[in-house]
Amino acid sequence: MRRAEPLEPEMAAALAAIDATLEGDPVDPEHAELAELALILRAERPAPATAVAGAIDDRVAARLARPPRRRRLRPTRSWLAAPVAGLAAVALVAVIVSSGGGGSSSSAVSDAAGTSASASAGAAVETATSSASAASSPSRSLAINPGVKRGVPVPVPSPSLGGAGLVKRQVVQSAQLSLSAAPNRIDDVAQQVFDVVDSEKGIVVSSHVTSTGGPDAGARFALSVPVGNLQATVSALSQLHGAHVVSRSDDTNDITGQVGGAGRRLAETRALRRSLLRQLAAATSTEAVASLRAQLRDADAAIDRAAASLSGLHRSVANSSLTVTIQATSVPIPTSSHSGGFTLHRAVHDAGRVLVVVAGISLIALAVLVPVGLAVALVAWAGLVLRRRRREAMLDLM
């Protein structure tokens, strides 16, 4: 039998106010309108006839006077209870294992399933049918292992991650961009590079600009920009006025393992320093104190190196390196195919285009005029026929 869901607090309070009103008890002022409505409805309810009410009371009294009929229970077969419960438990474990409960969670599922199977077999002495249905119901499978769902794999936390499950990957992004410009435009393009880097909140790590006006002119920049602005910076540099993109490359490098190793080394050296400080506090001889102080200096140096390494890795993740090179090339001015004078080939080409345009316009006009002409011809023919018939009718009258 399905269990009724609990009522909401507002609905329960409203029903309680209605019951109190009908019983004559006081109610909360906020339910005054509801109480007044209940009293109005009770006053307007239709009253049944006396004969009908008496017949209903007689039927209820006769029914209550009759002894209840007991249902005959089917004899239970206790010798079938244990095999049925065992088969149901085995089928349940097979379904759970096949639906994704593998790996380290399969042993826990099978152990819990064995426990539930033994409990079901012990309870099956009373009723075989109830134990079998309880073993095969979805609620029992959820009780065995609430984390196992049908068709949904259960993620197993990795021990190397400290039970956290997933970690944020540490990825270093970099790009290289090669541009070409006219020899006399190297300074202008280089200044545009500085402007783009400043607008994208980057820094120029190093730069070298050679402006001679000849083929040996060029420039090279080593830039560092925030990782979120890398693509915008590359796009802006690719659209510099007076420069053309020769090549572009993007690189990514996952350093999650290096960051984790640097963090572990820093933690180990800090733990070693704390241990040395405790030993130094407990040292009594001069030789031991001197040795522990020397080890502390080495530990401090190791801590500085590990912290610097970890900080450098974090900086490389947060800021992307971008290398931009500008080489001087003589870019030829593109010539137009129509820059020459009037020629026979050009005249034939233009005449063909004019004919194509005229033919298209004629076709469109024909498509519009043909239906209109047909409609006009049909109306004229109908008018002639009508006029002829009228003339013949006038002649017949004369």
C-alpha positions as CSV (number, residue, x, y, z in Angstrom):
1,M,0.0,0.0,0.0
2,R,1.4,3.4,-1.0
3,R,2.1,5.6,2.0
4,A,0.5,9.1,1.9
5,E,2.9,12.0,1.6
6,P,3.0,14.4,4.5
7,L,1.0,17.6,4.1
8,E,2.7,21.0,3.8
9,P,2.6,23.2,7.0
10,E,0.3,25.8,5.5
11,M,-2.2,23.1,4.3
12,A,-2.1,21.3,7.7
13,A,-2.7,24.6,9.5
14,A,-5.7,25.4,7.3
15,L,-7.2,22.0,7.8
16,A,-6.7,22.3,11.6
17,A,-8.4,25.7,11.5
18,I,-11.4,24.2,9.6
19,D,-11.7,21.3,12.1
20,A,-11.6,23.7,15.1
21,T,-14.2,26.0,13.5
22,L,-16.6,23.1,12.9
23,E,-16.1,21.9,16.5
24,G,-16.7,25.4,17.9
25,D,-13.2,26.1,19.1
26,P,-11.4,29.4,18.6
27,V,-9.0,29.7,15.6
28,D,-6.0,31.9,14.8
29,P,-7.0,35.4,13.5
30,E,-5.1,34.8,10.2
31,H,-7.6,31.9,9.4
32,A,-10.7,34.1,10.2
33,E,-11.8,34.2,6.6
34,L,-11.3,30.5,6.2
35,A,-13.4,29.9,9.4
36,E,-16.2,32.1,8.2
37,L,-16.2,30.3,4.8
38,A,-16.4,26.9,6.6
39,L,-19.4,28.1,8.7
40,I,-21.2,29.5,5.6
41,L,-20.7,26.2,3.7
42,R,-21.9,24.2,6.7
43,A,-25.0,26.4,7.0
44,E,-25.8,26.0,3.3
45,R,-25.2,22.2,3.0
46,P,-28.3,20.3,1.8
47,A,-30.1,18.2,4.4
48,P,-31.0,14.7,3.4
49,A,-34.6,13.4,3.7
50,T,-35.6,11.7,6.8
51,A,-36.4,8.4,5.1
52,V,-33.0,8.4,3.2
53,A,-31.1,9.2,6.4
54,G,-32.9,6.4,8.3
55,A,-32.1,3.9,5.5
56,I,-28.4,4.8,5.6
57,D,-28.3,4.4,9.4
58,D,-30.0,1.0,9.2
59,R,-27.5,-0.3,6.6
60,V,-24.5,1.0,8.6
61,A,-25.9,-0.7,11.8
62,A,-26.5,-4.0,10.0
63,R,-23.0,-3.9,8.6
64,L,-21.4,-3.2,12.0
65,A,-23.4,-6.0,13.6
66,R,-22.2,-8.6,11.2
67,P,-18.9,-10.4,12.3
68,P,-15.9,-9.7,10.0
69,R,-15.1,-12.5,7.6
70,R,-11.6,-13.9,8.0
71,R,-9.5,-14.5,5.0
72,R,-8.1,-18.0,4.7
73,L,-4.4,-17.8,4.7
74,R,-2.5,-20.0,2.3
75,P,-0.1,-22.4,4.0
76,T,3.4,-21.3,3.7
77,R,6.1,-23.6,2.4
78,S,9.1,-22.9,4.5
79,W,11.2,-25.5,2.6
80,L,11.1,-23.2,-0.5
81,A,12.1,-20.0,1.4
82,A,15.9,-20.5,1.7
83,P,16.5,-21.5,-2.0
84,V,14.3,-18.6,-3.3
85,A,16.0,-16.0,-1.1
86,G,19.4,-17.3,-2.1
87,L,18.6,-17.1,-5.8
88,A,17.2,-13.7,-5.4
89,A,20.3,-12.4,-3.6
90,V,22.6,-13.9,-6.3
91,A,20.6,-12.3,-9.1
92,L,20.7,-9.0,-7.3
93,V,24.5,-9.1,-6.9
94,A,24.9,-10.0,-10.5
95,V,22.7,-7.1,-11.6
96,I,24.6,-4.6,-9.4
97,V,28.0,-5.8,-10.5
98,S,27.1,-5.8,-14.2
99,S,25.6,-2.3,-14.0
100,G,28.9,-0.6,-13.0
101,G,29.7,-1.6,-9.4
102,G,33.2,-2.8,-10.3
103,G,36.6,-2.2,-8.9
104,S,37.1,-1.6,-5.2
105,S,33.3,-1.2,-4.6
106,S,32.5,-4.7,-5.9
107,S,33.8,-6.5,-2.8
108,A,31.7,-4.2,-0.5
109,V,28.7,-4.9,-2.6
110,S,29.2,-8.7,-2.5
111,D,29.8,-8.7,1.3
112,A,26.7,-6.6,1.9
113,A,24.7,-8.8,-0.5
114,G,25.9,-11.9,1.4
115,T,24.7,-10.4,4.6
116,S,21.4,-9.4,3.2
117,A,21.0,-12.9,1.7
118,S,21.6,-14.6,5.0
119,A,19.2,-12.3,6.7
120,S,16.6,-13.0,4.1
121,A,17.1,-16.7,4.5
122,G,16.5,-16.4,8.2
123,A,13.4,-14.4,7.8
124,A,12.1,-16.8,5.0
125,V,11.1,-19.4,7.6
126,E,8.0,-17.3,8.3
127,T,7.0,-16.3,4.7
128,A,8.7,-17.4,1.5
129,T,6.9,-15.0,-0.8
130,S,7.6,-11.9,1.3
131,S,11.3,-12.7,1.6
132,A,11.7,-13.3,-2.1
133,S,9.9,-10.0,-3.0
134,A,12.0,-8.1,-0.4
135,A,15.2,-9.5,-1.7
136,S,14.4,-8.5,-5.3
137,S,12.9,-5.1,-4.6
138,P,14.9,-1.9,-5.6
139,S,14.8,-0.6,-2.1
140,R,16.8,-3.6,-0.9
141,S,19.4,-3.0,-3.5
142,L,19.7,0.6,-2.4
143,A,20.0,-0.5,1.2
144,I,22.9,-2.8,0.3
145,N,25.0,0.1,-1.2
146,P,23.3,3.5,-1.5
147,G,26.2,4.7,-3.8
148,V,25.4,2.1,-6.5
149,K,22.9,3.1,-9.1
150,R,21.8,1.1,-12.1
151,G,23.7,2.2,-15.2
152,V,25.7,4.9,-13.4
153,P,29.4,4.2,-12.6
154,V,30.6,5.1,-9.1
155,P,33.7,7.3,-9.2
156,V,36.4,5.9,-6.9
157,P,38.7,8.5,-5.4
158,S,42.3,8.1,-6.2
159,P,44.6,7.6,-3.2
160,S,47.3,9.8,-4.9
161,L,44.8,12.7,-4.8
162,G,44.2,12.5,-1.2
163,G,40.6,11.3,-1.6
164,A,39.7,14.6,-3.3
165,G,38.6,12.8,-6.5
166,L,39.5,15.4,-9.2
167,V,42.2,18.1,-9.1
168,K,42.6,21.2,-11.2
169,R,45.1,20.6,-14.0
170,Q,48.0,23.0,-14.2
171,V,48.6,23.8,-17.8
172,V,51.2,26.2,-19.3
173,Q,50.2,27.9,-22.5
174,S,52.6,29.7,-24.9
175,A,52.5,31.0,-28.5
176,Q,54.9,32.1,-31.2
177,L,54.0,34.7,-33.9
178,S,56.1,35.6,-36.9
179,L,55.2,38.8,-38.8
180,S,56.6,40.5,-41.9
181,A,56.7,44.2,-42.7
182,A,58.3,46.6,-45.1
183,P,61.9,47.6,-44.1
184,N,60.8,51.2,-43.5
185,R,57.8,50.1,-41.3
186,I,59.7,48.2,-38.7
187,D,59.6,51.0,-36.1
188,D,55.9,51.6,-36.6
189,V,55.0,47.9,-36.3
190,A,57.2,47.6,-33.2
191,Q,55.5,50.5,-31.5
192,Q,52.1,48.9,-32.2
193,V,53.4,45.7,-30.5
194,F,54.2,47.8,-27.3
195,D,50.7,49.3,-27.5
196,V,48.9,46.0,-27.8
197,V,50.9,44.5,-24.9
198,D,50.1,47.5,-22.7
199,S,46.4,47.3,-23.5
200,E,46.3,43.5,-22.7
201,K,48.0,44.1,-19.3
202,G,51.1,42.2,-20.3
203,I,54.8,43.0,-19.9
204,V,57.7,43.0,-22.3
205,V,60.3,40.7,-20.9
206,S,62.9,41.5,-23.6
207,S,62.9,43.3,-27.0
208,H,65.4,43.9,-29.7
209,V,64.5,46.2,-32.7
210,T,66.8,46.8,-35.6
211,S,65.7,49.6,-37.9
212,T,68.1,50.2,-40.8
213,G,65.6,50.6,-43.6
214,G,67.2,47.7,-45.4
215,P,66.6,44.0,-45.6
216,D,68.5,43.4,-42.4
217,A,65.9,45.3,-40.3
218,G,63.8,43.3,-37.9
219,A,62.6,43.0,-34.3
220,R,62.1,40.3,-31.7
221,F,60.0,40.5,-28.5
222,A,59.6,38.1,-25.6
223,L,56.3,38.9,-24.0
224,S,54.4,37.7,-20.9
225,V,50.6,38.2,-20.8
226,P,47.9,36.8,-18.5
227,V,46.7,33.4,-19.6
228,G,43.1,34.7,-20.1
229,N,44.3,37.4,-22.5
230,L,46.6,35.2,-24.6
231,Q,44.2,34.6,-27.5
232,A,43.1,38.3,-27.6
233,T,46.7,39.4,-27.7
234,V,47.7,37.1,-30.5
235,S,44.6,38.2,-32.5
236,A,45.4,41.9,-32.0
237,L,49.1,41.3,-33.0
238,S,47.9,39.4,-36.1
239,Q,46.0,42.5,-37.3
240,L,48.8,45.2,-36.9
241,H,48.7,47.9,-39.6
242,G,51.5,47.4,-42.1
243,A,52.3,43.8,-41.0
244,H,51.4,40.4,-42.3
245,V,51.3,37.1,-40.5
246,V,53.9,34.7,-41.7
247,S,53.3,31.9,-39.2
248,R,51.7,31.2,-35.8
249,S,52.0,28.3,-33.4
250,D,50.4,27.6,-30.0
251,D,51.8,25.2,-27.4
252,T,50.4,23.7,-24.2
253,N,52.2,21.8,-21.5
254,D,50.6,20.0,-18.5
255,I,52.8,20.5,-15.4
256,T,50.4,19.2,-12.8
257,G,52.9,16.6,-11.7
258,Q,55.7,19.2,-11.4
259,V,53.6,21.5,-9.3
260,G,52.6,18.6,-7.0
261,G,56.2,17.5,-6.7
262,A,57.4,21.0,-5.8
263,G,54.6,21.3,-3.2
264,R,55.6,18.0,-1.6
265,R,59.3,18.9,-1.5
266,L,58.4,22.2,0.1
267,A,56.3,20.5,2.7
268,E,59.0,17.9,3.4
269,T,61.7,20.5,3.9
270,R,59.4,22.6,6.2
271,A,58.7,19.4,8.2
272,L,62.4,18.7,8.4
273,R,63.1,22.3,9.7
274,R,60.4,21.9,12.4
275,S,62.0,18.6,13.5
276,L,65.5,20.2,13.6
277,L,64.1,23.0,15.7
278,R,62.7,20.6,18.2
279,Q,66.0,18.7,18.3
280,L,67.9,22.0,18.8
281,A,65.7,22.9,21.7
282,A,66.5,19.6,23.3
283,A,70.2,19.6,22.5
284,T,72.7,19.9,25.4
285,S,76.2,19.6,23.9
286,T,77.9,22.2,21.8
287,E,78.7,19.8,19.0
288,A,75.1,18.8,18.6
289,V,73.9,22.4,18.6
290,A,76.5,23.4,15.9
291,S,75.5,20.4,13.8
292,L,71.8,21.1,14.1
293,R,72.4,24.8,13.2
294,A,74.3,23.8,10.1
295,Q,71.4,21.4,9.1
296,L,69.0,24.2,9.7
297,R,70.9,26.5,7.3
298,D,70.8,23.8,4.7
299,A,67.0,23.2,5.4
300,D,66.4,27.0,5.0
301,A,68.2,27.0,1.7
302,A,66.2,24.0,0.5
303,I,63.0,25.7,1.6
304,D,63.9,28.8,-0.4
305,R,64.7,26.8,-3.5
306,A,61.5,24.7,-3.3
307,A,59.4,27.9,-2.7
308,A,61.0,29.6,-5.6
309,S,60.4,26.6,-7.8
310,L,56.8,26.4,-6.8
311,S,56.3,30.1,-7.3
312,G,57.9,30.0,-10.7
313,L,55.6,27.1,-11.8
314,H,52.5,29.1,-10.6
315,R,53.7,32.1,-12.5
316,S,54.1,30.1,-15.7
317,V,50.6,28.8,-15.3
318,A,49.1,32.2,-14.6
319,N,51.0,34.1,-17.3
320,S,51.7,32.8,-20.9
321,S,54.8,33.5,-22.8
322,L,54.5,34.9,-26.3
323,T,57.4,35.3,-28.8
324,V,56.9,37.8,-31.6
325,T,59.4,38.2,-34.5
326,I,59.2,40.9,-37.2
327,Q,61.2,40.4,-40.4
328,A,61.7,42.9,-43.1
329,T,60.4,41.8,-46.5
330,S,59.6,43.8,-49.6
331,V,55.9,43.1,-50.1
332,P,54.9,43.6,-53.8
333,I,51.9,45.9,-54.4
334,P,49.0,43.8,-55.8
335,T,48.1,44.8,-59.4
336,S,44.5,44.8,-60.5
337,S,43.4,43.0,-63.7
338,H,41.5,46.1,-64.8
339,S,44.3,48.6,-64.4
340,G,45.1,48.5,-68.1
341,G,43.4,50.6,-70.8
342,F,40.5,49.6,-73.0
343,T,41.1,46.4,-74.9
344,L,39.0,44.1,-77.2
345,H,39.0,41.4,-74.6
346,R,37.7,43.7,-71.9
347,A,35.0,45.1,-74.4
348,V,33.8,41.6,-75.1
349,H,33.7,40.8,-71.4
350,D,31.7,43.9,-70.6
351,A,29.3,43.3,-73.5
352,G,28.7,39.8,-72.3
353,R,27.8,41.0,-68.9
354,V,25.4,43.6,-70.3
355,L,23.7,41.0,-72.4
356,V,23.3,38.7,-69.4
357,V,21.8,41.5,-67.4
358,V,19.4,42.5,-70.2
359,A,18.4,38.8,-70.7
360,G,17.7,38.5,-67.0
361,I,15.5,41.6,-66.9
362,S,13.6,40.4,-70.0
363,L,13.0,37.1,-68.5
364,I,11.6,38.6,-65.3
365,A,9.4,41.0,-67.3
366,L,8.1,38.1,-69.4
367,A,7.3,36.1,-66.3
368,V,5.2,39.0,-65.1
369,L,3.5,40.1,-68.4
370,V,2.5,36.7,-69.7
371,P,-0.1,36.0,-66.9
372,V,-1.3,39.6,-67.1
373,G,-1.8,39.3,-70.9
374,L,-3.6,36.0,-70.6
375,A,-6.0,37.5,-68.0
376,V,-6.7,40.6,-70.3
377,A,-7.3,38.3,-73.3
378,L,-9.8,36.2,-71.3
379,V,-11.7,39.3,-70.2
380,A,-11.8,40.7,-73.7
381,W,-13.1,37.4,-75.1
382,A,-15.8,37.2,-72.5
383,G,-16.9,40.8,-73.3
384,L,-17.1,40.0,-77.0
385,V,-19.2,36.9,-76.4
386,L,-21.5,38.8,-74.1
387,R,-21.9,41.6,-76.6
388,R,-22.7,39.1,-79.4
389,R,-25.4,37.4,-77.4
390,R,-27.0,40.7,-76.5
391,R,-27.1,41.7,-80.1
392,E,-28.7,38.5,-81.2
393,A,-31.3,38.9,-78.4
394,M,-32.2,42.4,-79.7
395,L,-32.6,41.0,-83.3
396,D,-34.9,38.3,-82.1
397,L,-37.1,40.9,-80.4
398,M,-37.4,43.0,-83.5
